[in-house]
Amino acid sequence: MLPNIKFKQLTSILITLFFAISCKNDVKNISIEDDLIVQDSLGIIAKNDSIDSIIISEYDMSDIDKKDIIEFKENLAHIEEEFGAQWDFCRCVKKGDSINGAFMDEHISDSQFVMLEKRLDQIDEKCKAFRVQNPNITPDERAAHKEKVRLCLERN
């Protein structure tokens, strides 16, 4: 059996991977009629009348690739329907980094560890949209994602 410290370190590594790797979830598409497509303030084609009216999060859409914005908004609407308002990319990165640091502390008690696990579940529920934001498929996409994470962590 592994000592408790190694279990905590393994958990920390897994949490880091969880937040570092964005994965694309299977989310059903919202059926939207083509005549509802309009140009939004960012110069991006958006289905404002249907999608934007049901999105409850104040998600920063400026970080979303323009070619993926409609799909992202559709996914966000479904995620919010099930999990509630979502945090934006940088907030999820910062919360994930913070909790990862807490898990890395070798001196946390078992009760503190359980509290951190509960907090991780809360963060996970608010960061579902974060994980569908970028597929990170190619080396260039992974490098861009890494840079975006770095910039988030540097911001106050």
CNS distance restraints for C-alpha pairs under 8 A (distance, minus, plus):
assign (resid   2 and name CA) (resid   6 and name CA) 6.26 0.50 0.50
assign (resid   2 and name CA) (resid   7 and name CA) 6.62 0.50 0.50
assign (resid   3 and name CA) (resid   7 and name CA) 6.63 0.50 0.50
assign (resid   4 and name CA) (resid   8 and name CA) 6.34 0.50 0.50
assign (resid   5 and name CA) (resid   9 and name CA) 6.20 0.50 0.50
assign (resid   5 and name CA) (resid 106 and name CA) 6.55 0.50 0.50
assign (resid   6 and name CA) (resid  10 and name CA) 6.01 0.50 0.50
assign (resid   7 and name CA) (resid  11 and name CA) 6.09 0.50 0.50
assign (resid   8 and name CA) (resid  12 and name CA) 6.14 0.50 0.50
assign (resid   8 and name CA) (resid 103 and name CA) 6.82 0.50 0.50
assign (resid   8 and name CA) (resid 104 and name CA) 7.29 0.50 0.50
assign (resid   8 and name CA) (resid 106 and name CA) 7.76 0.50 0.50
assign (resid   9 and name CA) (resid  13 and name CA) 6.28 0.50 0.50
assign (resid   9 and name CA) (resid 103 and name CA) 7.49 0.50 0.50
assign (resid   9 and name CA) (resid 104 and name CA) 6.29 0.50 0.50
assign (resid  10 and name CA) (resid  14 and name CA) 6.24 0.50 0.50
assign (resid  11 and name CA) (resid  15 and name CA) 6.13 0.50 0.50
assign (resid  11 and name CA) (resid 103 and name CA) 7.64 0.50 0.50
assign (resid  12 and name CA) (resid  16 and name CA) 6.15 0.50 0.50
assign (resid  12 and name CA) (resid 100 and name CA) 5.92 0.50 0.50
assign (resid  12 and name CA) (resid 103 and name CA) 5.48 0.50 0.50
assign (resid  12 and name CA) (resid 104 and name CA) 5.95 0.50 0.50
assign (resid  13 and name CA) (resid  17 and name CA) 6.26 0.50 0.50
assign (resid  14 and name CA) (resid  18 and name CA) 6.04 0.50 0.50
assign (resid  15 and name CA) (resid  19 and name CA) 6.38 0.50 0.50
assign (resid  15 and name CA) (resid  96 and name CA) 7.99 0.50 0.50
assign (resid  15 and name CA) (resid 100 and name CA) 6.52 0.50 0.50
assign (resid  16 and name CA) (resid  20 and name CA) 5.88 0.50 0.50
assign (resid  16 and name CA) (resid  96 and name CA) 7.56 0.50 0.50
assign (resid  16 and name CA) (resid  97 and name CA) 7.66 0.50 0.50
assign (resid  16 and name CA) (resid 100 and name CA) 6.27 0.50 0.50
assign (resid  17 and name CA) (resid  21 and name CA) 5.84 0.50 0.50
assign (resid  18 and name CA) (resid  22 and name CA) 7.76 0.50 0.50
assign (resid  19 and name CA) (resid  93 and name CA) 7.18 0.50 0.50
assign (resid  19 and name CA) (resid  96 and name CA) 6.19 0.50 0.50
assign (resid  19 and name CA) (resid 131 and name CA) 7.93 0.50 0.50
assign (resid  21 and name CA) (resid 131 and name CA) 7.71 0.50 0.50
assign (resid  21 and name CA) (resid 136 and name CA) 7.76 0.50 0.50
assign (resid  22 and name CA) (resid 130 and name CA) 7.34 0.50 0.50
assign (resid  22 and name CA) (resid 131 and name CA) 4.50 0.50 0.50
assign (resid  22 and name CA) (resid 132 and name CA) 6.48 0.50 0.50
assign (resid  22 and name CA) (resid 133 and name CA) 7.29 0.50 0.50
assign (resid  22 and name CA) (resid 134 and name CA) 6.09 0.50 0.50
assign (resid  22 and name CA) (resid 135 and name CA) 5.99 0.50 0.50
assign (resid  22 and name CA) (resid 136 and name CA) 6.75 0.50 0.50
assign (resid  23 and name CA) (resid 131 and name CA) 5.36 0.50 0.50
assign (resid  23 and name CA) (resid 132 and name CA) 5.88 0.50 0.50
assign (resid  23 and name CA) (resid 134 and name CA) 7.34 0.50 0.50
assign (resid  23 and name CA) (resid 135 and name CA) 5.70 0.50 0.50
assign (resid  23 and name CA) (resid 136 and name CA) 7.82 0.50 0.50
assign (resid  24 and name CA) (resid 131 and name CA) 6.45 0.50 0.50
assign (resid  24 and name CA) (resid 132 and name CA) 4.60 0.50 0.50
assign (resid  24 and name CA) (resid 133 and name CA) 7.60 0.50 0.50
assign (resid  24 and name CA) (resid 134 and name CA) 7.42 0.50 0.50
assign (resid  24 and name CA) (resid 135 and name CA) 5.75 0.50 0.50
assign (resid  25 and name CA) (resid 131 and name CA) 7.55 0.50 0.50
assign (resid  25 and name CA) (resid 132 and name CA) 5.99 0.50 0.50
assign (resid  27 and name CA) (resid  75 and name CA) 5.89 0.50 0.50
assign (resid  27 and name CA) (resid  78 and name CA) 7.01 0.50 0.50
assign (resid  27 and name CA) (resid  79 and name CA) 7.91 0.50 0.50
assign (resid  28 and name CA) (resid  75 and name CA) 7.39 0.50 0.50
assign (resid  28 and name CA) (resid  78 and name CA) 7.43 0.50 0.50
assign (resid  29 and name CA) (resid  71 and name CA) 7.94 0.50 0.50
assign (resid  29 and name CA) (resid  74 and name CA) 6.32 0.50 0.50
assign (resid  29 and name CA) (resid  75 and name CA) 7.16 0.50 0.50
assign (resid  30 and name CA) (resid  74 and name CA) 6.06 0.50 0.50
assign (resid  32 and name CA) (resid  36 and name CA) 7.33 0.50 0.50
assign (resid  32 and name CA) (resid  47 and name CA) 7.71 0.50 0.50
assign (resid  32 and name CA) (resid  50 and name CA) 7.12 0.50 0.50
assign (resid  33 and name CA) (resid  37 and name CA) 7.91 0.50 0.50
assign (resid  36 and name CA) (resid  47 and name CA) 5.60 0.50 0.50
assign (resid  36 and name CA) (resid  48 and name CA) 7.10 0.50 0.50
assign (resid  36 and name CA) (resid  49 and name CA) 6.21 0.50 0.50
assign (resid  36 and name CA) (resid  50 and name CA) 7.28 0.50 0.50
assign (resid  37 and name CA) (resid  45 and name CA) 6.50 0.50 0.50
assign (resid  37 and name CA) (resid  46 and name CA) 5.71 0.50 0.50
assign (resid  37 and name CA) (resid  47 and name CA) 4.60 0.50 0.50
assign (resid  37 and name CA) (resid  48 and name CA) 7.01 0.50 0.50
assign (resid  38 and name CA) (resid  45 and name CA) 5.82 0.50 0.50
assign (resid  38 and name CA) (resid  46 and name CA) 5.70 0.50 0.50
assign (resid  38 and name CA) (resid  47 and name CA) 6.17 0.50 0.50
assign (resid  38 and name CA) (resid  48 and name CA) 6.75 0.50 0.50
assign (resid  39 and name CA) (resid  43 and name CA) 5.92 0.50 0.50
assign (resid  39 and name CA) (resid  44 and name CA) 5.81 0.50 0.50
assign (resid  39 and name CA) (resid  45 and name CA) 4.85 0.50 0.50
assign (resid  39 and name CA) (resid  46 and name CA) 6.16 0.50 0.50
assign (resid  40 and name CA) (resid  44 and name CA) 5.61 0.50 0.50
assign (resid  40 and name CA) (resid  45 and name CA) 6.28 0.50 0.50
assign (resid  40 and name CA) (resid  46 and name CA) 6.11 0.50 0.50
assign (resid  40 and name CA) (resid  48 and name CA) 7.53 0.50 0.50
assign (resid  42 and name CA) (resid  62 and name CA) 7.85 0.50 0.50
assign (resid  44 and name CA) (resid  66 and name CA) 6.23 0.50 0.50
assign (resid  44 and name CA) (resid  69 and name CA) 7.57 0.50 0.50
assign (resid  45 and name CA) (resid  69 and name CA) 7.88 0.50 0.50
assign (resid  45 and name CA) (resid  70 and name CA) 7.31 0.50 0.50
assign (resid  46 and name CA) (resid  51 and name CA) 7.93 0.50 0.50
assign (resid  46 and name CA) (resid  69 and name CA) 7.34 0.50 0.50
assign (resid  46 and name CA) (resid  70 and name CA) 5.85 0.50 0.50
assign (resid  47 and name CA) (resid  51 and name CA) 5.53 0.50 0.50
assign (resid  47 and name CA) (resid  52 and name CA) 6.82 0.50 0.50
assign (resid  47 and name CA) (resid  70 and name CA) 7.07 0.50 0.50
assign (resid  48 and name CA) (resid  52 and name CA) 4.67 0.50 0.50
assign (resid  48 and name CA) (resid  53 and name CA) 6.61 0.50 0.50
assign (resid  49 and name CA) (resid  53 and name CA) 6.07 0.50 0.50
assign (resid  50 and name CA) (resid  54 and name CA) 6.79 0.50 0.50
assign (resid  51 and name CA) (resid  55 and name CA) 6.44 0.50 0.50
assign (resid  51 and name CA) (resid  73 and name CA) 6.58 0.50 0.50
assign (resid  51 and name CA) (resid  74 and name CA) 6.54 0.50 0.50
assign (resid  51 and name CA) (resid  77 and name CA) 6.97 0.50 0.50
assign (resid  52 and name CA) (resid  73 and name CA) 7.55 0.50 0.50
assign (resid  54 and name CA) (resid  77 and name CA) 6.51 0.50 0.50
assign (resid  55 and name CA) (resid  73 and name CA) 7.68 0.50 0.50
assign (resid  55 and name CA) (resid  76 and name CA) 7.06 0.50 0.50
assign (resid  55 and name CA) (resid  77 and name CA) 5.34 0.50 0.50
assign (resid  55 and name CA) (resid  80 and name CA) 7.24 0.50 0.50
assign (resid  56 and name CA) (resid  77 and name CA) 7.94 0.50 0.50
assign (resid  56 and name CA) (resid  80 and name CA) 7.16 0.50 0.50
assign (resid  56 and name CA) (resid  84 and name CA) 7.81 0.50 0.50
assign (resid  56 and name CA) (resid  85 and name CA) 5.74 0.50 0.50
assign (resid  57 and name CA) (resid  80 and name CA) 7.74 0.50 0.50
assign (resid  57 and name CA) (resid  85 and name CA) 4.66 0.50 0.50
assign (resid  57 and name CA) (resid  86 and name CA) 5.46 0.50 0.50
assign (resid  57 and name CA) (resid  87 and name CA) 7.16 0.50 0.50
assign (resid  58 and name CA) (resid  86 and name CA) 7.84 0.50 0.50
assign (resid  58 and name CA) (resid  87 and name CA) 7.76 0.50 0.50
assign (resid  58 and name CA) (resid  88 and name CA) 7.73 0.50 0.50
assign (resid  59 and name CA) (resid  86 and name CA) 7.02 0.50 0.50
assign (resid  59 and name CA) (resid  87 and name CA) 6.46 0.50 0.50
assign (resid  59 and name CA) (resid  88 and name CA) 4.99 0.50 0.50
assign (resid  60 and name CA) (resid  88 and name CA) 5.91 0.50 0.50
assign (resid  60 and name CA) (resid  89 and name CA) 7.70 0.50 0.50
assign (resid  61 and name CA) (resid  69 and name CA) 7.69 0.50 0.50
assign (resid  63 and name CA) (resid  89 and name CA) 7.87 0.50 0.50
assign (resid  64 and name CA) (resid  68 and name CA) 6.86 0.50 0.50
assign (resid  64 and name CA) (resid  69 and name CA) 6.03 0.50 0.50
assign (resid  64 and name CA) (resid  72 and name CA) 7.79 0.50 0.50
assign (resid  64 and name CA) (resid 133 and name CA) 6.80 0.50 0.50
assign (resid  64 and name CA) (resid 134 and name CA) 7.98 0.50 0.50
assign (resid  65 and name CA) (resid  69 and name CA) 6.23 0.50 0.50
assign (resid  68 and name CA) (resid  72 and name CA) 6.00 0.50 0.50
assign (resid  69 and name CA) (resid  73 and name CA) 6.08 0.50 0.50
assign (resid  70 and name CA) (resid  74 and name CA) 6.24 0.50 0.50
assign (resid  71 and name CA) (resid  75 and name CA) 6.18 0.50 0.50
assign (resid  72 and name CA) (resid  76 and name CA) 5.98 0.50 0.50
assign (resid  72 and name CA) (resid 132 and name CA) 7.34 0.50 0.50
assign (resid  72 and name CA) (resid 133 and name CA) 6.58 0.50 0.50
assign (resid  73 and name CA) (resid  77 and name CA) 6.12 0.50 0.50
assign (resid  74 and name CA) (resid  78 and name CA) 6.55 0.50 0.50
assign (resid  75 and name CA) (resid  79 and name CA) 6.11 0.50 0.50
assign (resid  75 and name CA) (resid 129 and name CA) 7.44 0.50 0.50
assign (resid  75 and name CA) (resid 132 and name CA) 7.71 0.50 0.50
assign (resid  76 and name CA) (resid  80 and name CA) 5.96 0.50 0.50
assign (resid  76 and name CA) (resid 129 and name CA) 5.81 0.50 0.50
assign (resid  77 and name CA) (resid  81 and name CA) 6.17 0.50 0.50
assign (resid  78 and name CA) (resid  82 and name CA) 6.59 0.50 0.50
assign (resid  79 and name CA) (resid  83 and name CA) 5.80 0.50 0.50
assign (resid  79 and name CA) (resid  84 and name CA) 7.20 0.50 0.50
assign (resid  79 and name CA) (resid 128 and name CA) 6.85 0.50 0.50
assign (resid  79 and name CA) (resid 129 and name CA) 6.74 0.50 0.50
assign (resid  80 and name CA) (resid  84 and name CA) 4.25 0.50 0.50
assign (resid  80 and name CA) (resid  85 and name CA) 5.43 0.50 0.50
assign (resid  80 and name CA) (resid  86 and name CA) 6.74 0.50 0.50
assign (resid  83 and name CA) (resid 125 and name CA) 6.18 0.50 0.50
assign (resid  83 and name CA) (resid 126 and name CA) 7.25 0.50 0.50
assign (resid  84 and name CA) (resid 126 and name CA) 7.46 0.50 0.50
assign (resid  85 and name CA) (resid 126 and name CA) 6.81 0.50 0.50
assign (resid  86 and name CA) (resid 125 and name CA) 7.86 0.50 0.50
assign (resid  86 and name CA) (resid 126 and name CA) 4.68 0.50 0.50
assign (resid  86 and name CA) (resid 127 and name CA) 5.93 0.50 0.50
assign (resid  86 and name CA) (resid 128 and name CA) 7.11 0.50 0.50
assign (resid  86 and name CA) (resid 129 and name CA) 6.48 0.50 0.50
assign (resid  87 and name CA) (resid  91 and name CA) 6.07 0.50 0.50
assign (resid  87 and name CA) (resid  92 and name CA) 6.26 0.50 0.50
assign (resid  87 and name CA) (resid 126 and name CA) 5.58 0.50 0.50
assign (resid  87 and name CA) (resid 127 and name CA) 5.81 0.50 0.50
assign (resid  87 and name CA) (resid 129 and name CA) 7.76 0.50 0.50
assign (resid  87 and name CA) (resid 130 and name CA) 7.59 0.50 0.50
assign (resid  88 and name CA) (resid  92 and name CA) 6.28 0.50 0.50
assign (resid  88 and name CA) (resid 127 and name CA) 7.47 0.50 0.50
assign (resid  88 and name CA) (resid 129 and name CA) 7.78 0.50 0.50
assign (resid  88 and name CA) (resid 130 and name CA) 6.59 0.50 0.50
assign (resid  89 and name CA) (resid  93 and name CA) 6.22 0.50 0.50
assign (resid  89 and name CA) (resid 127 and name CA) 7.89 0.50 0.50
assign (resid  89 and name CA) (resid 130 and name CA) 5.39 0.50 0.50
assign (resid  90 and name CA) (resid  94 and name CA) 6.09 0.50 0.50
assign (resid  90 and name CA) (resid 149 and name CA) 7.22 0.50 0.50
assign (resid  90 and name CA) (resid 152 and name CA) 5.09 0.50 0.50
assign (resid  90 and name CA) (resid 153 and name CA) 7.51 0.50 0.50
assign (resid  91 and name CA) (resid  95 and name CA) 6.04 0.50 0.50
assign (resid  91 and name CA) (resid 152 and name CA) 7.98 0.50 0.50
assign (resid  92 and name CA) (resid  96 and name CA) 5.88 0.50 0.50
assign (resid  92 and name CA) (resid 123 and name CA) 7.42 0.50 0.50
assign (resid  92 and name CA) (resid 126 and name CA) 7.88 0.50 0.50
assign (resid  92 and name CA) (resid 127 and name CA) 5.84 0.50 0.50
assign (resid  92 and name CA) (resid 130 and name CA) 6.87 0.50 0.50
assign (resid  93 and name CA) (resid  97 and name CA) 6.02 0.50 0.50
assign (resid  93 and name CA) (resid 149 and name CA) 6.55 0.50 0.50
assign (resid  93 and name CA) (resid 152 and name CA) 6.96 0.50 0.50
assign (resid  93 and name CA) (resid 153 and name CA) 7.19 0.50 0.50
assign (resid  94 and name CA) (resid  98 and name CA) 6.05 0.50 0.50
assign (resid  94 and name CA) (resid 152 and name CA) 7.13 0.50 0.50
assign (resid  94 and name CA) (resid 153 and name CA) 6.07 0.50 0.50
assign (resid  95 and name CA) (resid  99 and name CA) 6.17 0.50 0.50
assign (resid  95 and name CA) (resid 123 and name CA) 7.15 0.50 0.50
assign (resid  96 and name CA) (resid 100 and name CA) 5.99 0.50 0.50
assign (resid  96 and name CA) (resid 123 and name CA) 7.56 0.50 0.50
assign (resid  97 and name CA) (resid 101 and name CA) 6.21 0.50 0.50
assign (resid  98 and name CA) (resid 102 and name CA) 6.41 0.50 0.50
assign (resid  99 and name CA) (resid 103 and name CA) 6.20 0.50 0.50
assign (resid  99 and name CA) (resid 116 and name CA) 7.18 0.50 0.50
assign (resid  99 and name CA) (resid 120 and name CA) 7.12 0.50 0.50
assign (resid 100 and name CA) (resid 104 and name CA) 6.26 0.50 0.50
assign (resid 101 and name CA) (resid 105 and name CA) 6.77 0.50 0.50
assign (resid 102 and name CA) (resid 116 and name CA) 7.70 0.50 0.50
assign (resid 103 and name CA) (resid 108 and name CA) 7.78 0.50 0.50
assign (resid 103 and name CA) (resid 113 and name CA) 7.21 0.50 0.50
assign (resid 103 and name CA) (resid 116 and name CA) 7.30 0.50 0.50
assign (resid 108 and name CA) (resid 112 and name CA) 5.92 0.50 0.50
assign (resid 108 and name CA) (resid 113 and name CA) 6.41 0.50 0.50
assign (resid 109 and name CA) (resid 113 and name CA) 6.13 0.50 0.50
assign (resid 110 and name CA) (resid 114 and name CA) 6.27 0.50 0.50
assign (resid 111 and name CA) (resid 115 and name CA) 6.33 0.50 0.50
assign (resid 112 and name CA) (resid 116 and name CA) 6.17 0.50 0.50
assign (resid 113 and name CA) (resid 117 and name CA) 6.26 0.50 0.50
assign (resid 114 and name CA) (resid 118 and name CA) 6.37 0.50 0.50
assign (resid 115 and name CA) (resid 119 and name CA) 6.25 0.50 0.50
assign (resid 116 and name CA) (resid 120 and name CA) 6.03 0.50 0.50
assign (resid 117 and name CA) (resid 121 and name CA) 6.37 0.50 0.50
assign (resid 118 and name CA) (resid 122 and name CA) 6.49 0.50 0.50
assign (resid 119 and name CA) (resid 123 and name CA) 6.21 0.50 0.50
assign (resid 120 and name CA) (resid 124 and name CA) 6.02 0.50 0.50
assign (resid 121 and name CA) (resid 125 and name CA) 6.28 0.50 0.50
assign (resid 122 and name CA) (resid 126 and name CA) 6.55 0.50 0.50
assign (resid 123 and name CA) (resid 127 and name CA) 6.09 0.50 0.50
assign (resid 124 and name CA) (resid 128 and name CA) 6.30 0.50 0.50
assign (resid 127 and name CA) (resid 131 and name CA) 6.83 0.50 0.50
assign (resid 128 and name CA) (resid 132 and name CA) 7.07 0.50 0.50
assign (resid 129 and name CA) (resid 133 and name CA) 6.30 0.50 0.50
assign (resid 130 and name CA) (resid 134 and name CA) 7.95 0.50 0.50
assign (resid 134 and name CA) (resid 145 and name CA) 7.64 0.50 0.50
assign (resid 135 and name CA) (resid 141 and name CA) 7.93 0.50 0.50
assign (resid 136 and name CA) (resid 141 and name CA) 4.90 0.50 0.50
assign (resid 136 and name CA) (resid 142 and name CA) 4.83 0.50 0.50
assign (resid 136 and name CA) (resid 145 and name CA) 6.99 0.50 0.50
assign (resid 137 and name CA) (resid 141 and name CA) 6.28 0.50 0.50
assign (resid 137 and name CA) (resid 142 and name CA) 6.85 0.50 0.50
assign (resid 138 and name CA) (resid 142 and name CA) 6.23 0.50 0.50
assign (resid 139 and name CA) (resid 143 and name CA) 6.11 0.50 0.50
assign (resid 140 and name CA) (resid 144 and name CA) 6.11 0.50 0.50
assign (resid 141 and name CA) (resid 145 and name CA) 6.04 0.50 0.50
assign (resid 142 and name CA) (resid 146 and name CA) 6.12 0.50 0.50
assign (resid 143 and name CA) (resid 147 and name CA) 6.25 0.50 0.50
assign (resid 144 and name CA) (resid 148 and name CA) 6.17 0.50 0.50
assign (resid 145 and name CA) (resid 149 and name CA) 6.20 0.50 0.50
assign (resid 146 and name CA) (resid 150 and name CA) 6.21 0.50 0.50
assign (resid 147 and name CA) (resid 151 and name CA) 6.21 0.50 0.50
assign (resid 148 and name CA) (resid 152 and name CA) 6.28 0.50 0.50
assign (resid 149 and name CA) (resid 153 and name CA) 6.29 0.50 0.50
assign (resid 150 and name CA) (resid 154 and name CA) 6.30 0.50 0.50
assign (resid 151 and name CA) (resid 155 and name CA) 6.34 0.50 0.50
